[in-house]
Amino acid sequence: MRPKRLVPLRGVLLCALASAAVALAFETGVCVAHDRAWDPPERGARARPHTVAYAHESIIGGTQAHAGSFPSLAYVIDIQGQFAYQCTGTVVAPSLVLTAGHCVANMRTGASHTPSGFRIVTGAVDPLTPGAIVSTVLGVIVYPGFARKVDKGDAALLVLSHPVTAPAIALATPSDIDRLKAGTPAVMAGWGLTSFAQRLPTETLESANTVVQGHKWCAGNAPPFYAKSEICAIAPPSYATGACSGDSGGPLLAQRPVGGTLKGTSEPIQVGIAVHVYGRCSTRHPSVFVSLESISAWLHTWIAAYKRPPVSPSPAPVPSVPPSPTSPVPLST
């Protein structure tokens, strides 16, 4: 069934004290609006048929992250005129941040947003933390398989103007995804609303536990679900956690201990990218993520291209200057 178009949201702009402070910190002189607050037609998300889906997300039922707990996460702001959109991303190479395609592209035309409008914050759970690194963007790379009408392949890369010191997140391999069975515990993380009714943007990174569901269950509860390219997650029996406005592009994380299975509590690995939810960020419906396996070849091609920071040019040799008449000149032997 072809999904219906979601009527663009036109809620109250979140131009209050907290958002103005973020804008001031980025020296934009504008008020920062949350990506749920208003949604012009060109940024409209698409609805999944059985209920309304929002493509812009955040964490509900989570807890504030402590400093250093998610060192690879990136706070993404896209400043457009007098407003800005907030998303989440992950550092995958010193000069690359992975996020959702709808965070960087016009949802009607597919045209990429101007790179100069982006500001990326790394190294802090609160983007206003003194010492946080604020980066500009040189380029936008949208996944070529991004199908905007059905929100499939919703992924993109932001090329930073300068490499950052934040560590690259560990990415799931195809074998990791194969082991990602129904019932696998996972973690969502991102910035944004902690409830659909929240009026001010969340400025501190949040995380929450969830559980990966099987393809058959996802197909029945998150239609149309693309089993080869998506993962869905929900947290029974409490159904208290989920994604909402502000976390688009954030990671779905599982655990990979040494040995290559997902049953331990070792290295966190990114297995998905947050792309959409249902209802008013209802935690009774699943959150849906693009599977990293489906974009693996494209992603690793660009990571290889940007794997190492640019090499600083060697200083130019200082030209020799003949001694002046008043300078002592060594005598020849």
C-alpha positions in Angstrom: 0.0 0.0 0.0 1.3 3.4 -0.9 1.8 5.5 2.2 -0.2 8.8 2.6 1.5 12.1 2.9 1.6 13.5 6.4 0.0 17.0 6.8 2.8 19.3 7.8 2.8 20.3 11.5 2.4 23.9 12.4 2.7 23.9 16.2 4.0 26.7 18.4 7.6 27.8 17.6 10.0 26.9 20.4 11.7 30.2 20.5 11.9 30.5 24.2 14.9 31.1 26.5 16.5 27.7 26.0 16.4 27.8 22.2 17.5 31.4 22.1 20.5 30.4 24.2 21.5 27.7 21.7 21.2 30.1 18.8 23.3 32.7 20.7 26.0 30.1 21.4 26.3 29.3 17.7 26.5 33.1 16.9 23.5 32.9 14.6 21.4 35.7 16.1 18.3 33.6 15.4 15.9 31.6 17.5 16.2 27.9 17.3 13.0 26.0 16.7 12.7 22.3 17.4 12.2 20.1 14.3 8.6 19.3 15.6 7.7 22.9 16.3 7.0 23.8 12.7 7.4 21.9 9.5 7.1 23.7 6.1 5.7 21.6 3.3 9.1 21.0 1.8 10.2 19.4 5.1 7.0 17.4 5.5 7.5 13.8 6.7 5.5 10.9 5.3 2.8 8.9 7.1 2.8 5.1 7.4 -0.7 3.9 6.5 -2.2 2.6 9.7 -1.4 5.7 11.8 0.5 9.0 11.6 4.3 8.7 11.5 6.7 11.5 12.1 10.1 11.4 10.5 11.7 13.6 13.1 12.5 12.0 16.4 13.7 12.2 20.1 13.9 10.1 23.3 10.9 9.5 25.6 11.2 7.7 28.9 14.9 8.0 28.9 17.5 9.4 31.3 20.1 12.1 30.9 23.5 10.9 29.7 26.5 11.6 31.8 29.6 13.3 30.4 31.6 10.9 28.3 29.0 8.2 28.1 28.3 8.6 24.4 31.5 10.2 23.1 30.7 9.5 19.4 27.4 11.3 19.3 27.0 14.6 17.5 24.4 17.4 18.1 23.2 18.6 14.6 21.7 22.1 14.0 20.6 23.2 10.5 20.1 26.9 10.5 17.7 28.1 7.8 16.9 31.8 7.9 15.4 32.8 11.2 14.9 29.2 12.3 16.8 26.0 12.8 16.2 22.3 12.9 17.7 19.9 15.4 18.8 16.4 14.7 21.3 13.8 16.1 24.2 12.1 14.4 27.2 9.9 15.1 30.9 10.5 14.2 31.9 7.7 11.8 35.3 9.2 10.7 37.2 12.3 11.9 35.5 14.4 9.2 32.2 12.5 8.8 28.9 12.6 10.8 26.2 10.0 9.9 22.6 11.2 10.3 19.2 10.9 8.7 18.6 11.9 5.1 15.5 14.0 6.0 17.7 16.1 8.3 19.8 17.3 5.4 17.5 17.2 2.3 14.4 18.9 1.0 11.7 16.2 1.4 9.8 17.3 -1.7 12.7 17.9 -4.2 15.5 15.9 -2.7 17.8 18.9 -2.9 20.5 19.0 -0.2 20.4 21.8 2.3 23.2 24.4 2.1 26.3 23.1 4.0 27.0 26.5 5.5 23.8 26.3 7.5 24.9 23.4 9.6 26.6 23.5 13.0 27.8 20.2 14.6 28.7 19.9 18.3 30.8 17.1 19.5 32.4 16.2 22.8 29.6 17.2 25.1 26.2 15.9 26.3 25.0 19.5 26.5 25.9 21.6 23.4 26.3 24.7 25.5 29.0 23.1 27.6 32.2 25.2 27.7 34.9 23.5 25.6 32.4 21.6 23.3 33.6 21.5 19.7 31.4 23.4 17.3 32.2 22.4 13.7 31.0 23.8 10.3 30.2 21.6 7.3 31.8 21.5 3.9 29.4 19.1 2.2 26.3 17.0 2.4 26.2 13.5 1.0 22.7 11.9 0.9 22.4 8.1 0.5 21.6 7.6 -3.2 18.9 5.0 -2.3 16.9 7.5 -0.1 13.2 7.1 -1.2 11.6 10.2 0.3 8.0 9.2 -0.5 8.2 6.1 1.6 11.0 7.2 4.0 13.3 4.3 2.9 17.1 4.4 3.0 16.8 7.6 5.1 20.6 8.3 5.7 23.1 11.0 4.9 26.7 12.1 5.8 27.9 15.5 6.8 31.5 16.4 5.8 33.0 18.5 8.5 35.2 21.4 7.7 37.9 20.1 10.0 38.4 16.7 11.6 37.3 16.3 15.2 38.8 14.4 18.0 35.6 12.6 19.0 36.1 8.8 18.5 34.4 7.2 15.5 31.5 5.0 16.7 31.9 1.2 16.2 29.7 0.1 13.3 27.9 -3.2 13.0 29.1 -5.7 10.5 26.8 -7.8 8.3 27.4 -10.7 10.7 26.4 -8.5 13.7 23.1 -7.7 12.0 22.5 -11.4 11.2 22.7 -12.0 15.0 20.4 -9.2 15.8 17.4 -11.4 16.7 14.0 -10.5 18.1 14.4 -9.9 21.9 17.9 -8.4 21.6 18.3 -5.5 24.1 19.3 -2.2 22.5 19.8 1.5 23.4 18.5 4.7 21.7 20.2 8.0 22.2 19.7 11.5 21.1 18.7 15.1 21.8 15.2 16.4 21.7 11.7 16.2 23.2 11.1 13.9 26.2 7.3 14.0 25.6 5.2 15.1 22.6 3.7 18.0 24.6 7.1 19.4 25.7 7.3 23.1 24.7 11.1 23.7 25.1 13.8 21.8 23.3 15.8 19.3 25.4 19.4 20.5 25.4 21.0 17.4 27.2 21.6 14.1 25.5 19.1 11.4 26.6 19.3 7.6 26.2 16.7 4.8 26.8 16.6 1.1 26.7 14.5 -0.7 24.0 14.2 -4.2 22.5 14.6 -5.2 18.9 11.6 -6.9 17.4 11.3 -9.6 14.7 10.6 -8.7 11.0 7.2 -10.3 11.1 6.1 -8.4 14.1 7.5 -5.2 12.7 5.7 -5.8 9.4 2.4 -6.1 11.2 2.9 -3.1 13.6 5.0 -0.7 11.5 3.7 -1.0 7.9 5.0 -0.7 5.4 8.1 -2.2 7.0 11.1 -3.0 4.8 12.7 -6.1 6.4 15.9 -5.9 4.3 16.7 -2.3 5.2 15.0 -1.5 8.5 14.9 -2.4 12.2 12.0 -1.7 14.6 12.2 -1.6 18.3 9.8 -1.3 21.3 10.1 -1.9 25.0 7.6 -4.3 26.5 6.1 -4.9 29.0 6.3 -1.3 30.2 6.2 0.4 26.8 7.7 3.4 28.5 10.4 4.4 26.0 10.5 5.5 22.4 11.7 8.1 20.0 10.2 11.6 19.2 11.1 15.0 17.7 14.8 15.9 17.8 16.5 12.5 17.6 16.3 11.9 13.9 19.6 10.4 12.8 20.5 9.1 16.3 21.8 5.6 16.8 20.3 2.4 17.8 23.0 0.6 19.8 23.6 -3.0 20.6 26.4 -4.7 22.5 29.3 -6.7 20.9 31.8 -8.4 23.2 35.0 -9.8 21.9 34.2 -12.9 20.0 31.6 -11.2 17.7 28.3 -12.0 19.3 25.6 -9.6 20.6 25.0 -11.4 23.9 27.6 -9.7 26.1 28.0 -6.3 27.6 31.1 -5.0 25.9 31.6 -2.6 23.0 28.5 -0.7 21.9 28.0 -0.8 18.2 25.6 1.2 16.0 23.1 -1.1 14.2 20.6 1.5 13.0 19.7 5.2 12.4 16.5 6.7 13.9 14.1 7.7 11.1 10.4 7.7 12.2 7.8 6.9 14.9 4.0 6.6 15.0 1.3 8.7 16.6 2.3 11.5 18.8 5.6 9.8 19.6 3.5 7.0 21.1 5.7 4.4 23.0 2.9 1.9 22.3 4.1 1.9 18.7 7.6 0.9 17.5 10.4 3.3 16.6 11.9 2.5 13.2 15.6 2.6 12.2 17.5 2.3 9.0 19.6 -0.8 9.3 23.3 -0.1 8.8 23.7 -3.3 6.8 21.5 -1.8 4.0 23.8 1.2 3.6 27.1 -0.5 4.5 28.8 -0.4 1.1 28.0 3.3 0.5 28.9 4.2 4.1 32.3 2.4 4.1 33.2 3.8 0.7 33.0 7.3 2.2 34.6 6.4 5.5 37.6 5.0 3.6 37.8 8.3 1.7 37.8 10.3 4.9 39.5 7.9 7.2 42.5 10.0 8.0 42.6 13.7 8.9 44.2 15.9 6.2 48.0 16.0 6.4 49.2 19.5 7.3 51.4 20.9 4.6 55.1 21.0 5.3 56.4 24.5 6.1 58.0 26.2 3.1 61.8 26.3 3.3 63.1 29.6 4.5 65.1 31.2 1.7 68.7 31.9 2.5 69.6 35.5 2.8 73.1 36.8 2.0 74.8 38.3 5.1 74.5 42.0 5.3 77.7 44.0 5.3 77.5 44.5 9.0 77.0 40.8 9.7 80.1 38.7 10.8 81.2 36.5 7.9 83.2 33.4 8.7 86.7 33.4 7.2 87.6 30.8 4.6 90.2 28.3 5.6 
